[in-house]
Amino acid sequence: IINPMMNNPNKDHEIPSSSSPSDGVSSLRWSPAGANHLVAGSWDSHLRCWEVPSCSEDSVDIRPKCAIKCPAPVLSTCWTNDGTSVLAGGCDNKAYVWNLDTQQLNQIAQHDAPVRSVFWVEELQVVVTGSWDRTIKYWDPRTPPHPVCTVTLPERLYSMDVRYPMVVVGTAERYVLIFDMKHPQTEIKRTLSPLKYQTRVVTCLPDRSGFALGAVEGRVAIHHTVGDEKDTANRSFSFKAHRHGADVYSVNSVEFHPAYGTVATTGSDGSYAFWDIHSRLRLKDHPRAYQPISASAFNRNGSIFAYAVSYDWSQGSSSHTSNPHHILLHHVTDADSKPRPPRSKK
């Protein structure tokens, strides 16, 4: 049951409204090194950063660190590995690097349409961007804005994930493409989504053996690509994640716990849930907020799950409202995220 006045039915910790975005939250990412920093990119054209020194079930310490206005709405964010800078791609067809120490915002990439995804690849010391202009581009941050490599896609890029050397891309018309960064212009695999409708999010499996994919039909697919055809087919499956009776809601994020490899999903139904994909079980479900959860992320040790209760554009501009936008922090317990032992066979 949804309480229309309830943005936090799970009684999680909320980032103060005084420092929250004034429009939809498109991306949340935690710093991979240094202090425990959370960055949010949003449709109000801002990047915002908070430090979270501690978070338990009963208390939290949230400190606004800094914020900067970008030239256009932000669609994607990513940290550099040292935790000193944030990459951001947006609706002005460009990507930027934001240095948190100097507070400088510098352009590093240029496309012909909005930049939907941006990643820093430490192993290659490059920035990788994906765009609705049907390209992936690799950039040397020392020599912007000229790409060192351009990959042409069959359709507009809707989602991308990078886990070196693997790149997985979900595009319009349900294409899924896999690349090896050691040979970035060569497709390793091209297939259609294992789900029937539009892809919303695609994520590399932690062991790089395939990908997880969420779609507008409220389902998640775990699809293996490494191994013989029969083996990968046996290990691949899909499940209902964000459906309630006859009502179907978009899956907006699929995030893997960094320690346990279990999965957190969020949806336009306003809920988040934790799953053990090896046992194919839901570990824990949570009450629904009054509007969608548009983005989420685990911090680097998996002790905090950040999520945004915010309009996700799954119903287009006609359903956009002036409701407030909330960023919340869930203290992750073993009951949420630890895999369950295999069921004994009788």
N, C-alpha and C positions, 0 to 999 in steps of 0.2 A: 504494500500500500504506500503510495507516495503522498507525503504531506507537502502541499504546495508552498508552505513557508519554510521548509526544511532543506537547507543546503548542506547540513552536516549531521545526518542521522546516525552516523557511526561514532559521534563524539570524538573525532580526531582533532588534532591541533591545527588551528587556522592561522595563516599569515595575516597580520593585521590589515584591515581594509584600507588603512591610510597609505600603505605601500603596494597595494594590489593593482593589477591592470584594470583599465577602464573599458576594455573591450575584450573579445574572445582570446583565450590562451591557446596558442597553436603548438607550443613546444615547451617541455621541461627537461632540464639536464643537470646532473650533479657533477661537480668537479672530480676528476680522477686522481688528483694529488693535492697535497697541501691541506688547507682548512676545508671544512665541510661546507662548500658553497653550492647553492642552488640558483640556476639561472632560468628565467622565463622569457620567452618571446611571445609577442601578442599582436593582435590586430590594431591596437592603438599606436603602432609603430615604435614601441619601446622594447628595450632589453632591461630587465631588472635582476639584481643579484642580492641574495641574502646569505648570511652566514648562520649555520645551525650548529653551534658547539655541542649541544646535547639534546636528546629527545628520548624520553621514556614514556611509558603508558600514562603516567600521571602528570608529567611536566615537560616543558620544552623551553629552550632558549633560542629565540629567533631575533636576528639583528640585521636590519636593512643595511646593505653595504654600499651599493651604488646603483645608478640607473643612467641610461642614455637614450636619447631619441634618435631613431633611424629615419632615413628619408621616406620610408614606405612601410606598410605592415610586414611583420616578420613571420615567416612560415616555418623556419627550421633553425635549430641552434646546435652547437657542438663545442666542446672544450678542446684546447690543445692538451697534450699529455702532461705538461708540467703544471697545469691548473692556473696559468697566468693570464690566458686570453680566451675569448669566446668568439667562435665563428657564427655568422648569422646570414641566412639567405632570405630574400623577400620579394615583394610584389613589384619592386622597381627593376627587376631583372638582374639584380646585382647581389654579390655576397661581400661581406665585410668581416674584418677582424677587429675586435674590441679589446684593447689592452686595459686590464682592470687597474693597473698601477698608474699608468699615465692618463687614463680616460680618453685616449685617442681612438677614433673610429676611422679605419682606412679600407678603401675598396680593394678587393683581391680577385674578384671574378665578375664576368659579364656574360649574360645570355640574351636571347631574343624574346624571352618570356619569363614569367616569375620563376625564381629558384625555389624548388620544393624541398630539396634535401642538401645538406652540406656536412662534410666529414673531414676531420684531420687524420691523416695516415702517418703515424710516427715512423713506421718502417721505411717509407719512401720520402718522408719530409715533404709531402704534398697535400694540397687541399683538393677534395673531390666534390663536385657539385652536380646535381641532377635537376633538370628543368622541364617545364611544360613545353619547351621548344623541341622536345624529342631528342635531347642530347645529354650525355654525361661528359663533363670536362674535368681534366686534371690541371692543376695550377701550381707552379712554383711560387711560393709567397715572396720570394726575393725579386721576382721579375713580373709582377702583375702589370696589366691585365691580359697577358697573352697566354692562352692555354698551351701546355706542352703536349696534350693529347686530347682528341675529341672522338667520342663514340656515338654513332647515330643509332637511335632506338626506333622501333616500328611504330610507337605511339607516344603520347604524352606520359611523362613520368609522374606517377601518383605517390609512390613510396620507394625508398631505397634504404638498404642497410649495408654496412661494411664491417667485416671481421677478417682482417688481413690473413691470407690474400684473397678472401672471398668477397665478392660484391653480388648482392641479389637485388633485383629491380622489379617492381610491379607497375604496370602501365595500364592505360586505357585499353579497352577491348580484351581485358583479362590476360594479357601476356605476362609471363614471368621469365626473366632472363637472368642467367648466372654468368659471371665473368671471373677470371683469375687475374689479379692485379699484376702478376709477373708478365702477363701478355694481355694488356688491358683492352685491346681492340678485337680480341678473339672471343666469340661467344663459346662458353663451355656447354651451355644448355639453353634451349628455348622451349617453353611449353605453355600450355594454357593453364590458368588457375584451376586447382582441383575443386574450387567452389563455383557456383553457377552465376554469381552476380559480381558487381563491381568491387575491385580490390580497394580496401582502405589503408591497410598497413601490411608490410612484409618485413620479417626479421630473420636474420641468420640463426640457425640452431647453434648452441654454444660449441659443439664439436665440429661445426662446419659440414655436417653430413646432409644438410638440406635446409629447409626454411619453414617458418611458421607464417601463416597468412590469415588476416582477418578481413571480412567483407561486409557489405551493407546488409546481407541477409541474416546477420546475427550469429554466424558460424565462424569457427576457427579451424584451419587445416594444419596438421603437422605433416609435412611432405619431405620424405627422404629421397636423395638423388645419388648417393654414393653406394655402390654395390650393384649386384646383378638385378635385373628387372623384377624378378619374382620376390627377391629379398626386400627391395625398397617398397614394393607394393604391399607386402605383408606388414611392414613397419609403419606405413603411412595411414593416417586416419583423419577424420574430422569430427567435430562435436558442436552441439548447440551451446553457445556461451551467453548471448544476450537476447533471449527470447522469453516472452511471458504469455503463455497461451497462444492465441493467434496473432499477438503483437510481436513484430520483428524490429530489432534495433541494430544500428550499425556498430561494428566493432571498431573502436578508435585507436587502441594501442594494445600491443602484445610485448610484454617485457619479461626477460628471464632473470630470476634471482641469481646474483653473482656467485653465491656459495653453493646453493642446492640445485640450481638448474630447473627449479619449478617455475611456473608461468603465472604472471598476473595479467588479466585482461580488463579493459574498461570499455564502456559503451555509451551510446546515446540514450540508453535507458536510465542513466544516472547511477549505475552500479559498478563496482569492481569486484573481481573474484580471483581466487588463487587455485591453481590446478597442478596436479601431479601427472605429467604427460606420460610417464613410464607406466604407472598403474592405471592411467586413464580415468582418474577420479578428480572430482572437485574437492579441494581441501577445505575451502571456506568461502561462503557467500556472505554478502553484506547488504544491508538495507539500501534502498535507492534514494538518491537525492532528487531534488525537484527539477533539475535540468541535466543535460548530458555531462559526462566526464570526457573532456576533449583531449587530454594528454596525461602522461604519467611517466615515472622513472624511479628506479631503486637507486639509493646512494651506493657508494662503491663497496661497502661491506654487507649490504642488504638489510641493514637495521632500520631504515626509513624508506617508506614508499610515499612519494609525493604525487599528488594528482590534482587536476584542475576541474572544478565544477563550473562549467562555462559553455556557452553555445558553441557547437561544433560544425555548423554549416551543413549538416547532413540533410536538412530540409530546405536549403537555399536561403536567399535573402528575405523571402516572404515570411519566414518564421523567425527572423532575427528579432530579439526583444531587448528591452533596456534593463533586464535583470542584472543584478550585481554579479561579478565574477570572483570566484573564490579559489585560493590555492591552499590545500590541506596536506598535513603530514601525518601518516599512519605509522605508529610504532609497530614494527614487524616482529611477530612472535613465531616460535616453532610451529604452533598450531596453524598459523597462516601459511608457512612456507616450507616446512620440512617434509620430505617425501615420506609416505607411509610404507611400512614393510609390506612385501607381497602377501596376498591372501593365501592362506594355506589351502592346499587341495585335499578335499575329502574323498 
